[in-house]
Amino acid sequence: MVANNTEIEKRLWDAADRLRANSKLKASEYSVPVLGLIFLRYADHKFAQAQKELQSKASGRRKVSKYDYQARGVMFMPDEARYDRLLNLPEGADVATAINNAMKAIEAENEELKDVLPKTYKRLENNTLVELLRDFNEIPMDIEGDAFGKIYEYFLGKFAMSEGQKGGEFFTPTSIVKLIVEIIEPFHGRIFDPASGSGGMFVQSAAFVERHKRKPNDEISIFGQEKTAETVRLCRMNLAVHGLSGQIREANSYYDDVHKAVGKFDFVMANPPFNVDKVDKDRIKDDKARFPFGMPKVDNANYLWIQLFHSSLNKTGRAGFVMANSASDARASEMEIRKQMIQADVVDVMVAVGSNFFYTVTLPCTLWFLDKGKAHPHPNPPPSVTREGRKGKVLFIDARNIYQQIDRAHREFTPAQIEFLGNIVRLYRGEEIETDDDSAALMKANFPKGKYRDVAGLCKVATLKEIEAQGWSLNPGRYVGVAEKAADDFDFKERLEELNEELETLNIEARGLEEKIAENVAMLAENRETRTDGRSG
């Protein structure tokens, strides 16, 4: 291997980032064209590999057609779209027009990419495009695995960071997505993401399937919704660059159900926008199929999303999604919805994630996992899976102290940490653990007998009775307790984060009490008026 992936990624990012210094374009304006060139380079490489194999097997009677390439999951590349042709255009040629025409030609030959690829290269200067084509040509051909796909994901993440809040709308950090996939285990079936962004949930689901020695395109079907046309195109490009295809539609998931999702999917994964207000509930209040637990009274869409994920699952389906911490302890009408879901026994696992995992916000979050199979056991469950043992229980994991610091402002989970957290869930479910990513030492330290046990400060299985005693809270911190520490093992920053989390919980409880007091005062005033009216009559 010429260079490791990290070195290649950084070198290519430096090349793309020169656009910020040498052009008037914002990151939002040059990100998609740059990703388009990476896509083009990857597609050309895959086509060249397939071309060599197919031509070596071709006979004189039958010529190789574009359908032979597509049958292999490879995009057909017409001559005008080949990377070498663009790279070797004569000096003074209109490079922007040539690249635009290349994108159009690819779309014409690959129907699933119609109106997807960028054709805005006129915004970039000729010499800039020539430099980018040369830089991206430096990606070595002998790199292992899905290196192009990883480079593409790296660029998505870097653009998300450079675009700030807007970037968070299309990109979820890869380690968060991998943990969600690790826990819901999408081996086979239909996968749905109604807030699909750039498609990271689908890409990592396919990687999970491939890691378990199966072909993703044979095992999973992909369905997504996204309200922004540009992000839909980004998602479809991301799928294509990973050799995947799916039905990704432009739609507002609050109001539109373009996939007829109710009761349809084996797996639902999502990172929806947090705490959205101004959703028109009058438009959806009668949709009992999609929102079976009712409308939250507060102007906050968190519990609309949660119900959408729940209602999209079939009778044995699993969901994993990112949610604002406040949703775990929300009071009043949101608590009533949460209570109904807990009593319906669909909540399976809750994972608290620490701060600084996201590129656009520093706040911590919670990962929710639903499993309808607890209430409706699978007719033919895998031999290792014991759903009966999870009835009336929820596994809480506090992963706030599990992370790797990337830089001063950002954290992620390592592969070993992801596998370790996934293994806690596997032990809880009665499944075999995995140690391919070096989680064996963590497992031995915390579960020495190879069986699930509650570990203070890390994990706790709580009964519905225990959850009711906690006011139907799904905040892992309320259940797992605190691990014992030596007196000299005091981390001020960590303790400050813990205290901040406790303060947030207490503030939520205080708001709930304020609401209750206000309701009681209003009721007393109403009763007093009624008695006064009765006496005067």
C-alpha positions in Angstrom: 0.0 0.0 0.0 1.5 3.3 -1.0 0.1 5.4 1.8 -2.4 4.9 4.6 -5.9 6.2 4.2 -5.5 8.9 6.7 -2.5 10.4 4.9 -4.4 10.3 1.6 -7.5 11.8 3.0 -5.6 14.7 4.6 -3.6 15.4 1.4 -6.8 15.4 -0.7 -8.6 17.6 1.8 -5.7 20.1 1.7 -6.1 20.3 -2.1 -9.9 20.8 -1.9 -9.6 23.3 1.0 -7.4 25.6 -1.2 -10.7 26.5 -2.8 -11.6 28.3 0.4 -8.4 30.4 0.2 -8.4 31.0 -3.6 -12.0 31.4 -4.6 -14.9 33.5 -3.4 -17.1 30.4 -2.9 -18.5 29.3 0.4 -18.1 25.7 1.5 -21.8 25.1 0.7 -21.1 26.1 -2.9 -17.9 24.1 -3.6 -18.6 21.0 -1.4 -21.0 19.3 -3.9 -18.8 19.9 -7.0 -15.7 18.6 -5.1 -17.6 15.5 -3.9 -18.8 15.1 -7.6 -15.2 14.9 -8.7 -14.4 12.3 -6.0 -17.4 10.4 -7.2 -16.2 10.6 -10.8 -12.7 9.3 -9.9 -14.2 6.4 -7.9 -16.7 5.4 -10.6 -14.0 5.5 -13.3 -11.7 3.2 -11.2 -14.5 0.7 -10.6 -15.4 0.7 -14.3 -11.8 0.2 -15.3 -11.5 -2.8 -13.0 -14.8 -4.4 -14.3 -13.8 -3.6 -17.9 -10.6 -5.5 -17.6 -12.4 -8.6 -16.1 -15.3 -8.6 -18.6 -13.1 -8.1 -21.7 -10.9 -11.0 -20.6 -14.0 -13.3 -20.5 -15.7 -11.9 -23.6 -16.2 -14.0 -26.7 -16.4 -13.0 -30.3 -20.1 -13.7 -30.5 -21.3 -11.3 -27.8 -20.0 -7.8 -27.0 -19.8 -6.5 -23.5 -22.7 -4.1 -22.8 -23.5 -1.6 -20.1 -25.9 -4.1 -18.5 -22.9 -6.4 -17.8 -21.3 -3.6 -15.8 -24.6 -2.8 -14.0 -25.1 -6.5 -13.1 -21.8 -6.2 -11.2 -23.0 -3.1 -9.3 -20.7 -0.9 -11.5 -21.8 2.3 -13.2 -21.3 2.3 -16.9 -18.9 5.1 -18.0 -19.2 6.5 -21.5 -16.0 7.6 -23.2 -16.7 11.4 -22.6 -16.9 10.7 -18.9 -13.6 8.8 -18.5 -11.3 10.4 -16.0 -8.2 10.2 -18.1 -9.9 12.1 -20.9 -10.8 14.9 -18.6 -7.3 14.9 -17.1 -5.6 15.1 -20.5 -7.7 17.8 -22.1 -5.6 20.2 -24.2 -4.4 23.4 -22.7 -7.0 26.2 -22.9 -9.9 23.7 -23.1 -13.1 24.5 -21.3 -12.7 22.1 -18.4 -15.9 23.1 -16.6 -18.1 22.3 -19.7 -16.3 19.0 -20.2 -17.0 17.9 -16.6 -20.6 19.1 -16.8 -21.0 17.0 -20.0 -19.3 14.0 -18.3 -21.9 14.1 -15.5 -24.7 14.4 -18.0 -23.3 11.4 -20.0 -23.1 9.2 -16.8 -26.8 10.1 -15.9 -27.9 9.2 -19.5 -26.4 5.7 -19.2 -27.3 5.1 -15.5 -31.0 5.8 -15.0 -30.9 5.7 -11.2 -28.6 8.7 -11.2 -30.9 10.9 -13.3 -30.8 14.6 -12.1 -28.4 13.6 -9.3 -24.9 14.5 -10.3 -23.6 18.1 -10.0 -23.3 20.2 -13.1 -22.3 23.5 -11.6 -18.6 23.4 -12.5 -18.9 26.8 -14.4 -18.7 28.3 -10.9 -15.1 27.2 -10.6 -12.2 28.6 -12.5 -10.5 26.5 -15.2 -7.1 26.3 -13.5 -8.7 25.3 -10.2 -10.5 22.4 -11.8 -7.3 21.3 -13.5 -5.5 21.3 -10.1 -8.4 19.3 -8.5 -8.4 16.7 -11.3 -4.7 16.2 -10.9 -4.9 16.0 -7.1 -7.7 13.5 -7.1 -5.8 11.5 -9.7 -3.1 10.9 -7.0 -5.4 8.5 -5.1 -3.3 5.3 -5.5 -4.9 2.3 -7.1 -3.5 -0.2 -4.7 -5.3 0.9 -1.6 -7.2 -1.8 0.2 -10.9 -2.2 1.0 -13.5 0.5 0.3 -10.9 3.3 0.4 -12.7 5.6 -2.0 -15.9 5.3 0.0 -14.0 6.2 3.2 -12.4 9.2 1.5 -15.9 10.2 0.4 -17.2 9.9 4.0 -14.2 11.8 5.2 -15.0 14.7 2.9 -18.6 14.7 3.9 -17.5 15.0 7.5 -15.0 17.8 6.8 -17.6 19.8 4.8 -20.1 19.3 7.7 -17.5 20.9 10.0 -16.8 23.7 7.7 -20.5 24.5 7.1 -21.3 24.6 10.8 -25.0 24.1 11.7 -26.1 23.4 8.2 -23.6 20.6 7.8 -25.2 18.8 10.7 -28.4 18.5 8.6 -26.8 16.0 6.3 -24.0 14.3 8.2 -24.0 12.2 11.4 -20.5 11.3 12.7 -19.5 7.9 11.5 -18.8 6.4 14.9 -22.3 7.3 16.2 -23.8 5.6 13.1 -21.6 2.5 13.5 -22.8 2.1 17.1 -26.5 2.3 16.1 -25.9 -0.3 13.4 -23.9 -2.5 15.8 -26.8 -2.5 18.2 -29.8 -3.0 15.8 -27.9 -5.6 13.7 -29.5 -5.1 10.2 -28.5 -8.5 8.8 -31.4 -8.8 6.4 -34.5 -6.8 5.4 -35.9 -3.4 4.6 -34.1 -0.4 6.1 -35.8 3.0 6.4 -34.4 6.4 7.3 -37.1 9.2 7.2 -34.4 11.8 7.9 -31.7 10.2 5.6 -29.3 13.1 5.1 -26.3 11.9 3.1 -27.2 8.3 3.7 -24.6 7.3 6.3 -27.0 4.9 8.1 -27.4 2.9 4.8 -23.7 2.9 4.1 -22.8 1.6 7.5 -25.6 -1.0 7.4 -24.1 -2.3 4.2 -20.6 -2.3 5.8 -22.1 -4.3 8.7 -23.6 -6.9 6.4 -20.3 -7.2 4.4 -18.3 -7.6 7.6 -20.5 -10.6 8.4 -19.6 -12.2 5.0 -22.8 -11.4 3.1 -23.5 -9.3 0.0 -25.3 -6.1 1.0 -27.3 -5.8 -2.3 -28.6 -9.3 -1.7 -29.5 -8.8 1.9 -30.9 -5.3 2.5 -33.3 -2.9 0.7 -32.9 0.8 1.2 -35.6 3.4 1.6 -35.2 7.1 2.6 -36.9 10.4 2.8 -35.2 13.9 3.0 -36.9 17.3 2.6 -34.0 19.0 0.7 -33.5 18.2 -2.9 -29.7 18.9 -2.7 -29.4 16.5 0.3 -31.3 13.8 -1.6 -28.8 14.1 -4.4 -25.9 13.9 -2.0 -27.4 10.7 -0.4 -27.9 9.1 -3.8 -24.3 10.0 -4.8 -23.1 8.5 -1.5 -25.0 5.3 -2.1 -23.6 5.1 -5.7 -20.0 5.6 -4.6 -20.4 2.7 -2.2 -22.0 0.5 -4.9 -25.5 0.7 -3.4 -28.9 1.8 -4.7 -32.1 2.6 -2.9 -35.4 4.5 -3.1 -34.5 8.0 -1.7 -37.4 10.5 -2.1 -37.7 14.2 -1.5 -40.5 14.6 1.1 -41.2 16.3 4.5 -41.5 13.4 6.8 -43.9 15.2 9.2 -46.6 15.4 6.6 -45.6 13.0 3.7 -45.5 9.2 3.9 -44.2 8.5 0.3 -43.0 5.0 1.2 -46.3 4.0 2.9 -44.1 3.2 5.9 -46.6 2.1 8.6 -45.8 -1.4 9.7 -43.5 -2.0 6.8 -39.9 -2.0 7.8 -37.5 -4.4 9.6 -35.1 -1.6 10.6 -35.5 2.1 11.1 -32.4 4.3 11.7 -32.2 8.1 11.9 -30.7 11.2 13.3 -33.6 13.7 13.1 -33.2 17.4 13.8 -33.7 18.1 17.5 -36.3 20.2 19.2 -37.9 21.5 15.9 -40.8 23.9 16.5 -43.6 25.3 14.3 -44.7 21.9 13.0 -48.4 22.2 11.8 -50.0 19.6 14.1 -53.4 20.3 12.7 -52.3 18.6 9.5 -51.4 15.4 11.2 -53.5 15.2 14.4 -55.9 12.6 12.8 -53.2 10.3 11.5 -53.5 7.7 14.2 -51.5 5.1 12.2 -48.3 7.2 12.1 -48.8 8.9 15.5 -50.5 6.2 17.6 -49.7 7.7 21.0 -51.2 11.2 20.2 -49.9 14.7 19.7 -47.5 16.3 22.2 -48.9 19.6 23.5 -45.5 21.3 23.5 -44.2 23.0 20.4 -41.4 20.4 19.9 -41.2 17.7 17.3 -39.1 15.2 19.2 -42.0 12.9 20.1 -43.4 13.2 16.6 -40.2 11.7 15.2 -40.1 9.0 17.9 -43.6 7.9 16.9 -42.7 7.9 13.2 -39.9 5.6 13.9 -42.1 3.3 16.0 -45.0 3.2 13.6 -42.7 2.4 10.6 -41.6 -0.9 12.2 -43.2 -4.2 11.4 -44.1 -6.6 14.2 -40.6 -7.8 14.9 -38.7 -4.6 13.7 -35.9 -2.7 15.5 -35.2 1.0 15.5 -32.1 3.0 16.5 -32.0 6.8 16.5 -30.3 9.8 17.9 -32.4 12.0 20.2 -31.9 15.2 22.3 -31.2 14.3 26.0 -34.2 16.3 27.1 -36.6 13.8 25.5 -35.6 11.1 27.9 -37.0 13.1 30.9 -39.6 15.4 29.2 -42.7 15.9 31.3 -46.5 16.5 30.8 -47.8 15.3 27.4 -44.4 14.0 26.2 -44.1 11.9 29.4 -47.6 10.4 28.7 -46.4 9.4 25.2 -43.2 7.9 26.6 -45.1 6.1 29.3 -47.4 4.4 26.7 -44.4 3.3 24.7 -42.7 1.8 27.8 -45.9 0.1 28.8 -46.2 -1.3 25.3 -42.8 -2.9 25.9 -41.2 -1.6 22.7 -38.3 0.3 24.3 -35.3 -2.0 24.4 -32.0 -0.1 25.0 -31.0 3.4 25.9 -27.4 4.7 25.5 -26.2 8.0 26.9 -23.5 9.6 24.7 -21.2 12.4 26.0 -20.6 15.8 24.6 -18.5 16.9 21.5 -19.4 13.9 19.3 -21.1 16.1 16.7 -19.4 18.6 14.4 -22.0 21.3 14.8 -23.1 21.1 18.5 -21.3 20.3 21.7 -24.3 18.9 23.6 -24.5 15.3 24.6 -27.3 13.1 23.2 -29.1 9.8 23.8 -29.4 6.9 21.5 -32.8 5.2 21.6 -33.4 1.6 20.5 -36.9 0.1 20.0 -37.7 -3.6 19.4 -41.2 -4.6 18.7 -40.1 -8.2 18.8 -40.1 -8.0 22.6 -43.9 -7.8 22.6 -44.3 -9.9 19.4 -41.7 -12.6 19.5 -40.2 -13.5 16.2 -41.7 -16.7 14.7 -38.2 -18.1 13.9 -35.6 -16.3 16.0 -31.9 -17.1 15.7 -31.0 -19.9 18.1 -28.9 -17.5 20.3 -31.6 -14.9 20.7 -33.8 -15.1 23.8 -36.4 -12.3 23.5 -38.4 -13.7 26.3 -35.7 -12.7 28.8 -36.2 -9.0 27.8 -39.9 -8.8 28.3 -40.8 -5.9 30.7 -37.1 -4.7 30.9 -34.9 -2.0 29.4 -31.1 -2.0 29.2 -29.6 1.3 30.2 -25.9 2.1 29.2 -24.0 5.2 30.2 -21.3 5.7 27.6 -20.5 9.3 28.5 -17.1 8.3 29.8 -16.3 6.1 26.8 -14.6 8.0 23.9 -11.4 8.8 22.1 -10.4 12.5 21.9 -9.8 13.5 18.3 -8.8 17.1 18.9 -9.6 19.7 21.6 -13.3 20.0 20.4 -14.2 16.6 19.0 -14.6 13.0 20.2 -15.5 9.7 18.6 -15.8 6.0 19.6 -13.0 3.7 18.6 -13.8 0.4 16.8 -13.0 -1.5 20.0 -15.4 0.8 22.0 -18.2 0.4 19.5 -17.8 -3.4 19.6 -17.7 -3.4 23.4 -20.9 -1.4 23.7 -22.5 -3.6 21.1 -21.4 -6.7 23.1 -23.1 -5.4 26.2 -26.3 -5.4 24.2 -25.5 -8.8 22.7 -25.0 -10.3 26.2 -28.3 -8.8 27.3 -30.0 -10.4 24.3 -28.4 -13.7 24.8 -26.3 -13.5 21.6 -22.7 -14.4 21.0 -20.3 -11.6 21.5 -17.8 -10.4 18.8 -14.1 -9.6 19.4 -12.8 -8.9 15.9 -12.1 -5.2 16.8 -10.1 -5.9 20.0 -12.8 -5.5 22.6 -11.8 -8.7 24.4 -9.9 -6.9 27.2 -12.8 -4.5 27.9 -15.2 -7.5 28.0 -13.0 -9.5 30.4 -12.6 -6.5 32.7 -16.3 -5.8 32.9 -18.0 -9.2 32.3 -15.4 -11.8 33.5 -17.8 -14.7 33.4 -18.9 -14.0 29.9 -22.5 -13.3 31.0 -24.4 -10.1 31.3 -24.3 -8.4 34.7 -25.2 -4.9 35.9 -22.0 -2.8 36.2 -22.1 0.4 38.3 -21.5 3.5 36.2 -21.8 1.5 32.9 -25.0 -0.6 32.5 -28.2 -1.6 34.3 -31.2 -3.7 33.3 -34.3 -2.0 34.8 -37.8 -3.4 35.1 -40.9 -1.4 34.1 -41.7 -1.1 37.8 -38.3 0.5 38.4 -38.8 2.8 35.5 -42.3 3.8 36.8 -40.7 4.7 40.1 -38.4 7.1 38.3 -41.3 8.9 36.8 -41.1 7.0 33.5 -37.6 8.5 32.8 -35.4 6.9 30.2 -32.3 8.8 31.2 -29.5 6.1 31.7 -27.8 8.2 34.4 -30.8 7.6 36.7 -30.3 3.9 36.6 -26.7 2.9 36.2 -25.3 4.7 39.2 -21.7 5.9 39.5 -18.6 3.7 39.3 -16.3 3.6 42.3 -13.2 5.8 42.0 -10.1 6.1 44.0 -9.9 9.4 45.9 -7.0 10.7 43.7 -8.8 9.8 40.5 -10.7 13.0 40.3 -11.3 14.6 36.9 -12.7 18.1 37.3 -13.9 18.4 33.7 -15.6 15.0 33.9 -17.3 15.9 37.2 -18.4 19.2 35.8 -20.1 17.4 32.9 -21.8 15.0 35.4 -23.1 17.9 37.5 -24.3 19.7 34.4 -26.2 16.6 33.3 -27.8 16.4 36.8 -28.7 20.1 36.7 -30.4 19.5 33.3 -32.4 16.7 34.7 -33.4 18.8 37.8 -34.4 21.7 35.6 -36.7 19.4 33.5 -38.3 18.1 36.7 -38.7 21.7 38.0 -40.5 22.7 34.7 -42.7 19.7 35.1 -43.6 20.7 38.7 -44.3 24.3 37.5 -46.7 23.0 34.9 -48.4 20.8 37.5 -48.7 23.6 40.0 -50.1 25.9 37.2 -52.7 23.2 36.3 -53.7 22.8 40.0 -54.0 26.6 40.5 -56.2 26.9 37.4 -58.4 24.0 38.6 -58.8 25.6 42.1 -59.7 28.9 40.5 -62.2 27.3 38.3 -63.8 25.3 41.2 -63.9 28.5 43.3 -65.7 30.4 40.5 -68.2 27.5 40.2 -69.0 27.6 43.9 -69.4 31.4 43.9 -71.8 31.2 40.9 -73.8 28.5 42.8 -74.1 30.6 46.0 -75.3 33.7 44.1 -78.0 31.7 42.3 
